[in-house]
């Protein structure tokens, strides 16, 4: 099983503040992620002045300002993104950004970005999909988020990439629910197994918007290869996504949990591992003398019993031993030995 690629979705949780964004990159590195992801957009190209806020945005930021006005404050200038990109790479992180308009696609293409995350809201935006699909970038990877989408809609989006020569091995489909935060009863992790069956040629991942780190860690046994999680330094910051994001401490637990579960999965075969083999003698029992036994006496339930350690005759030979004659003297608690029982593994 390949190592899961963990992405801290900084998104627009920097609130347009370069210093805050840089601090978030540092905290993400400490937490143990593989990559940080931003969102690149020009608000006026992304949102109509008539566009309403989402319910979760109203709940968090109120309804006094429009979605457009709210989003303008979250823009990260291109030159500042370049500085953050260079810094993240310098400290050993991968970095990429989701574009939300054509100018931003062009900008990120000029940076030779390799990973192109398609947000759920753009899944059925044909001109947008085609523009990214046509980018002449060697080694281009597509990550497709599927919140709010049916299987048939996902297939429509995949068809666009297929028609432009992007093969399934270069596409990751993310199970996703577009509610911030997603109620646990709507997370539907079992659909990942359905994805792996329906889209068996593709990599499958998880874009997790549920509270905390539980669902993210629980998704590992489903065979995901990619996970992203929204990340903030403070859930009480002003902005639409902070409440549905994890803190640095939670992100660290998520990373540690994912890596621990990865190691714990093992194989379908029940094995005696090297780490436990040494404990067989200590934890298992052997047949021992219950009291002093003289040579020539018969072994009976009155003079033998089972006790640790497990390096004598296995209790699985209990009935085979009973009725045999002692070949030696035995003190109380001494391991019983007999010429007919030289191998004790059962």
Buried (B, 14 or more C-beta within 10 A) or exposed (E): EEEBBBBBBBBBBBBBBBEBBBBBBBBBBEBBBBBBBBBBBBBEEBBEEEEEBBEBBBEBBEEEEBBBEBBBBBBBEBEBBEEBBEBBEEEEBBBBBBBBBBBBBEBBBEBEBEBBBBBBBBBBBEEBBEBBBEBEBEEBBBBBBBBBBEEEEBEBBBEBBBEEEBEBEBBBBBBBBBBBBBEEEEBEBEBBBEBBEBBEEBBBBBBBBBBBBBBBBBBBBBBBBBBBBBBBBEBEBEBBBBBBBBBBEBBBBBBBBBBEBBEEEEEEEEEEEEEEEEEEEEEBBBBBBBEEBEEEEEBEEEBBBBBEBBEBBBBEBBEEBEEBEBEEEBEEEBBBBBEEBEEBEE
